[in-house]
Amino acid sequence: MTLTHPDAIEAEPLKATQTAANGPAPDELLLRVEACAVCRTDLQLVEGDLKARKLPVVPGHQVAGVVERTGDRVSGWEMGERAAITWLAGTCGICKFCTSGRENLCLEARFTGWDRDGGYADYVTARADFAFHLPSGLDPADAAPLLCGGVIGYRSLKRSGIQPGGRLGLFGYGASAHLALQVARYWGCEAYVFTRSRREQERALATGATWAGGYSDSPGALLDAAITFAPVGDVVIDALRNVDRGGAVTINAIHLDRIPQFSYDMLWWERELRSVANVTREDAREFLDLAGRIPVRTDIQTFPLQNANLALKLLKQGALWGTAVLLT
């Protein structure tokens, strides 16, 4: 499903095309795609809110599949193994960020479904050193949603500084927060979920949250750390209002409309604001290992590959009851 010209999803800009499977290059894998989860970043690319870096392009960066072929220089992979690829498709490997464990900040980073064709397809190629072994017993359709929202939610947990047994606030409760909550509970944390949706409040409580309420409600306790998932600046202020002295508010969003003016007293006492940008391979490996051990549960709604436009349209409308996953 190829994007040639960005347009409103209602115009169905993704078109079915047939091309020969390329590669793999000497350092790449060729994967037969089994499942590719749909992400809001895909919608932003298709509609032009995220400027395309190459056109035509095949979107999709939460890919679970099977190794069909390996490049001549690839080691550590065998044909028939299950593999996954994520948003991060490659980095330079030599800059100060790459050599200090911060490859997510590399200026030469390349991304799946943006700089190179992604998983809205029957086959996809990926650098072998940026692919991941899937835990045994994890179904590809269930694994796919873990590869963006799950991994970025896990990085947000690490960035927040939350410690086992601490009080964690999750502001906004979608797919990523749902997965982060399961990790936090595994660490023995008390999780406090803030969302306007009564349905999501109930879902959070059923998943193990200590408390769930609206953004303006009081949870009855100060938080050691908080993560905001809603792309709204006002929510950052709500989080700051509930964080204890020395706590951090970590913003898990690519874009915010704005952060309103607020009193310095809310930031004083060594509170911090932090952002999250992309993920590292270490994040992905750690989270996939945890996902297999906890085990992390996902809610999915499956679609055939040719219905990618429909899946994105339902995502835009807020009409999905789980993460959309395209099956080939």
C-alpha positions as CSV (number, residue, x, y, z in Angstrom):
1,M,0.0,0.0,0.0
2,T,1.9,3.0,-1.4
3,L,1.7,6.7,-0.7
4,T,2.5,8.8,-3.8
5,H,0.9,12.1,-2.8
6,P,-0.2,12.9,0.8
7,D,-3.9,13.7,1.1
8,A,-6.7,13.5,3.6
9,I,-7.3,9.9,4.6
10,E,-10.9,10.2,3.4
11,A,-9.5,10.5,-0.1
12,E,-7.8,7.1,0.3
13,P,-4.3,8.2,-0.7
14,L,-2.8,4.7,-0.2
15,K,-2.9,2.7,-3.4
16,A,-2.3,-1.0,-3.9
17,T,0.8,-1.5,-6.1
18,Q,2.8,-4.5,-7.2
19,T,6.6,-4.4,-7.4
20,A,9.4,-6.9,-7.1
21,A,10.8,-7.5,-3.6
22,N,14.2,-5.8,-3.5
23,G,17.3,-7.1,-1.9
24,P,18.3,-7.9,0.6
25,A,21.5,-5.8,0.5
26,P,24.6,-7.6,2.0
27,D,23.8,-6.2,5.5
28,E,20.0,-6.6,5.3
29,L,17.2,-9.1,6.0
30,L,14.3,-9.7,3.7
31,L,11.2,-10.3,5.8
32,R,7.9,-11.7,4.8
33,V,5.5,-9.5,6.7
34,E,2.9,-11.3,8.8
35,A,1.5,-8.2,10.7
36,C,2.1,-4.5,10.8
37,A,0.4,-2.3,13.4
38,V,-1.0,1.1,12.5
39,C,0.4,4.2,14.3
40,R,-0.8,7.8,14.4
41,T,2.6,8.7,12.9
42,D,1.5,6.8,9.8
43,L,-1.7,8.9,9.6
44,Q,0.4,12.1,10.0
45,L,2.6,11.0,7.1
46,V,-0.3,10.0,4.8
47,E,-2.1,13.3,5.4
48,G,1.0,15.4,5.1
49,D,1.2,16.6,8.7
50,L,4.6,14.9,8.8
51,K,6.5,15.9,5.7
52,A,7.5,13.0,3.6
53,R,11.2,12.3,3.1
54,K,10.7,10.1,0.1
55,L,7.8,9.6,-2.3
56,P,6.5,7.2,-3.2
57,V,6.9,5.5,0.1
58,V,5.3,2.5,1.8
59,P,4.4,3.4,5.4
60,G,4.4,1.2,8.5
61,H,7.0,0.8,11.2
62,Q,5.6,-1.8,13.6
63,V,6.5,-4.9,11.6
64,A,6.5,-8.6,12.7
65,G,7.5,-11.2,10.1
66,V,9.6,-14.1,9.0
67,V,13.1,-14.0,7.6
68,E,13.0,-15.1,4.0
69,R,16.5,-14.3,3.0
70,T,19.7,-12.9,4.6
71,G,22.4,-10.7,3.0
72,D,25.9,-12.0,2.4
73,R,27.4,-10.2,5.4
74,V,24.6,-11.0,7.9
75,S,25.3,-13.2,10.9
76,G,23.1,-14.1,13.8
77,W,20.0,-14.7,11.7
78,E,18.6,-17.8,10.1
79,M,15.9,-18.2,7.4
80,G,12.5,-19.0,9.0
81,E,13.2,-17.1,12.2
82,R,10.6,-14.6,13.4
83,A,11.8,-11.0,13.4
84,A,10.6,-7.5,14.2
85,I,11.5,-4.0,13.0
86,T,10.7,-0.7,14.6
87,W,10.7,3.0,13.8
88,L,14.5,3.3,14.1
89,A,15.8,1.9,10.8
90,G,19.5,2.9,11.1
91,T,22.0,5.3,12.5
92,C,25.6,6.4,11.7
93,G,27.1,4.5,14.6
94,I,30.0,6.9,15.1
95,C,28.7,10.2,16.3
96,K,28.8,11.3,20.0
97,F,25.2,10.2,20.5
98,C,25.6,6.7,18.9
99,T,28.8,6.1,20.9
100,S,27.2,7.1,24.2
101,G,24.1,4.9,24.2
102,R,21.9,7.7,22.8
103,E,21.5,6.6,19.2
104,N,17.9,7.8,19.2
105,L,19.4,11.3,19.0
106,C,21.7,10.6,16.0
107,L,21.5,13.4,13.4
108,E,21.9,10.8,10.6
109,A,19.1,8.5,11.9
110,R,16.8,6.9,9.4
111,F,13.3,5.7,10.0
112,T,11.1,2.8,8.8
113,G,8.2,3.9,6.7
114,W,9.6,7.4,6.4
115,D,13.2,7.2,5.0
116,R,12.8,3.7,3.7
117,D,9.8,1.5,2.8
118,G,7.9,0.0,5.7
119,G,5.6,-2.8,6.5
120,Y,2.3,-1.9,4.7
121,A,3.4,-4.6,2.3
122,D,3.9,-8.4,1.8
123,Y,7.7,-8.0,2.0
124,V,10.1,-5.5,3.6
125,T,13.9,-5.2,3.9
126,A,15.7,-4.0,7.0
127,R,19.2,-3.6,8.3
128,A,19.9,-6.9,10.1
129,D,21.5,-5.0,13.0
130,F,18.3,-3.0,13.5
131,A,16.0,-6.0,13.6
132,F,14.9,-7.9,16.7
133,H,14.2,-11.5,17.6
134,L,10.6,-12.0,18.7
135,P,10.0,-13.9,22.0
136,S,8.8,-17.4,21.4
137,G,5.1,-17.8,21.8
138,L,4.2,-14.2,20.9
139,D,1.8,-14.1,18.1
140,P,2.8,-11.7,15.3
141,A,-0.5,-9.8,15.4
142,D,0.0,-9.3,19.2
143,A,3.6,-8.4,18.8
144,A,3.2,-5.7,16.2
145,P,1.6,-3.0,18.5
146,L,4.5,-3.5,21.0
147,L,7.0,-2.2,18.5
148,C,6.2,1.5,18.7
149,G,3.8,2.4,21.4
150,G,5.1,-0.3,23.7
151,V,8.8,0.5,23.2
152,I,8.3,4.3,23.4
153,G,6.2,3.8,26.5
154,Y,9.0,1.8,28.0
155,R,11.5,4.5,27.2
156,S,9.2,7.0,28.8
157,L,9.1,4.9,31.9
158,K,12.9,4.9,32.0
159,R,13.1,8.6,31.3
160,S,10.6,9.4,34.1
161,G,13.0,8.0,36.7
162,I,10.2,6.0,38.4
163,Q,11.5,3.4,40.8
164,P,9.9,0.1,41.8
165,G,7.1,0.7,44.2
166,G,6.8,4.4,43.3
167,R,3.7,6.4,42.5
168,L,3.4,7.0,38.7
169,G,0.9,9.2,36.9
170,L,-0.2,8.4,33.3
171,F,-1.9,11.4,31.7
172,G,-3.9,10.2,28.7
173,Y,-4.7,6.5,28.3
174,G,-4.3,5.1,24.8
175,A,-2.4,2.1,23.5
176,S,1.1,3.2,24.7
177,A,-0.1,4.1,28.2
178,H,-1.9,0.8,28.4
179,L,1.3,-1.1,27.7
180,A,3.4,1.2,30.0
181,L,0.9,0.5,32.8
182,Q,1.5,-3.2,32.6
183,V,5.3,-2.7,33.0
184,A,4.8,-0.3,35.9
185,R,2.6,-2.8,37.7
186,Y,5.2,-5.5,37.1
187,W,7.7,-3.2,38.8
188,G,5.3,-2.9,41.8
189,C,4.4,0.7,41.1
190,E,1.2,2.4,42.1
191,A,-0.3,3.7,38.8
192,Y,-2.7,6.7,38.7
193,V,-4.4,7.2,35.4
194,F,-5.8,10.6,34.2
195,T,-8.2,10.5,31.2
196,R,-11.5,12.1,30.3
197,S,-12.8,8.8,29.0
198,R,-14.9,6.9,31.5
199,R,-14.4,3.8,29.3
200,E,-10.6,4.2,29.5
201,Q,-10.7,4.8,33.2
202,E,-12.5,1.5,33.6
203,R,-10.0,-0.2,31.3
204,A,-7.1,1.2,33.4
205,L,-8.6,0.0,36.6
206,A,-9.2,-3.4,35.1
207,T,-5.5,-3.5,34.1
208,G,-4.3,-2.8,37.6
209,A,-4.3,1.0,38.1
210,T,-4.6,2.1,41.7
211,W,-6.8,5.0,40.7
212,A,-8.3,6.5,37.6
213,G,-10.1,9.8,37.1
214,G,-10.2,13.0,35.0
215,Y,-7.4,15.5,34.5
216,S,-8.8,17.9,37.1
217,D,-9.5,15.3,39.7
218,S,-7.3,14.7,42.7
219,P,-5.8,11.2,43.1
220,G,-5.4,11.8,46.8
221,A,-1.6,11.4,46.7
222,L,1.4,13.2,45.2
223,L,3.2,11.4,42.4
224,D,6.9,10.5,42.2
225,A,6.9,10.8,38.4
226,A,4.4,11.3,35.6
227,I,4.2,10.6,31.9
228,T,1.9,12.6,29.6
229,F,0.7,10.8,26.5
230,A,-2.0,13.3,25.4
231,P,-0.5,15.7,22.7
232,V,-2.0,18.7,24.6
233,G,0.1,21.2,26.5
234,D,-2.5,21.8,29.2
235,V,-2.1,18.2,30.3
236,V,1.6,18.9,31.0
237,I,0.4,21.5,33.6
238,D,-2.0,19.0,35.0
239,A,0.8,16.6,35.5
240,L,3.1,19.2,37.1
241,R,0.3,20.0,39.5
242,N,0.3,16.5,40.8
243,V,4.0,15.7,41.0
244,D,5.8,15.8,44.3
245,R,9.1,17.7,45.0
246,G,12.0,16.3,43.0
247,G,9.6,14.5,40.6
248,A,9.8,14.6,36.8
249,V,7.1,15.0,34.1
250,T,8.1,13.2,31.0
251,I,6.3,14.2,27.7
252,N,5.6,11.3,25.4
253,A,4.5,13.2,22.3
254,I,6.1,14.3,19.0
255,H,4.1,17.5,18.9
256,L,2.2,19.6,21.5
257,D,-0.1,22.4,20.6
258,R,1.6,24.6,23.3
259,I,2.5,24.6,27.0
260,P,0.6,27.4,28.7
261,Q,2.2,29.9,30.9
262,F,2.4,28.7,34.5
263,S,3.7,29.8,37.8
264,Y,7.3,28.9,38.5
265,D,6.2,27.6,41.9
266,M,4.9,24.5,40.1
267,L,8.4,23.8,38.8
268,W,10.3,24.8,41.9
269,W,11.5,22.2,44.4
270,E,13.6,20.6,41.7
271,R,10.7,19.3,39.6
272,E,11.7,18.6,36.0
273,L,10.2,18.6,32.5
274,R,11.6,16.0,30.1
275,S,10.9,14.9,26.5
276,V,11.2,11.5,24.8
277,A,12.5,11.3,21.2
278,N,12.5,8.0,19.3
279,V,13.9,4.8,20.9
280,T,17.2,2.9,21.0
281,R,17.8,-0.7,20.1
282,E,18.5,-1.4,23.8
283,D,15.0,-0.1,24.6
284,A,13.5,-2.5,22.1
285,R,15.4,-5.5,23.3
286,E,14.7,-4.8,27.0
287,F,11.0,-4.2,26.4
288,L,10.5,-7.3,24.1
289,D,12.1,-9.4,26.8
290,L,9.8,-7.9,29.4
291,A,6.8,-8.3,27.2
292,G,7.5,-12.0,26.9
293,R,8.0,-12.5,30.7
294,I,5.2,-10.4,32.1
295,P,3.5,-11.2,29.6
296,V,2.2,-7.9,28.2
297,R,-1.3,-8.0,26.7
298,T,-2.5,-6.0,23.8
299,D,-6.0,-5.2,22.4
300,I,-6.0,-5.4,18.6
301,Q,-8.4,-5.0,15.7
302,T,-7.2,-6.7,12.6
303,F,-7.6,-5.6,9.0
304,P,-6.5,-7.1,5.7
305,L,-3.6,-5.2,4.2
306,Q,-5.7,-3.7,1.4
307,N,-7.9,-2.0,4.0
308,A,-5.1,0.2,5.3
309,N,-6.9,3.4,4.3
310,L,-9.9,2.2,6.4
311,A,-7.8,1.4,9.4
312,L,-6.2,4.9,9.3
313,K,-9.6,6.5,8.8
314,L,-11.0,4.7,11.9
315,L,-7.9,5.8,13.8
316,K,-8.5,9.4,12.8
317,Q,-12.1,9.2,13.9
318,G,-11.3,7.6,17.3
319,A,-13.4,4.6,16.3
320,L,-11.0,1.8,17.0
321,W,-11.5,-0.4,20.1
322,G,-7.9,-1.6,19.9
323,T,-4.7,-1.0,18.0
324,A,-5.3,-1.6,14.3
325,V,-3.1,-4.4,12.8
326,L,-2.8,-5.1,9.1
327,L,-2.4,-8.8,8.2
328,T,-1.0,-10.0,5.0
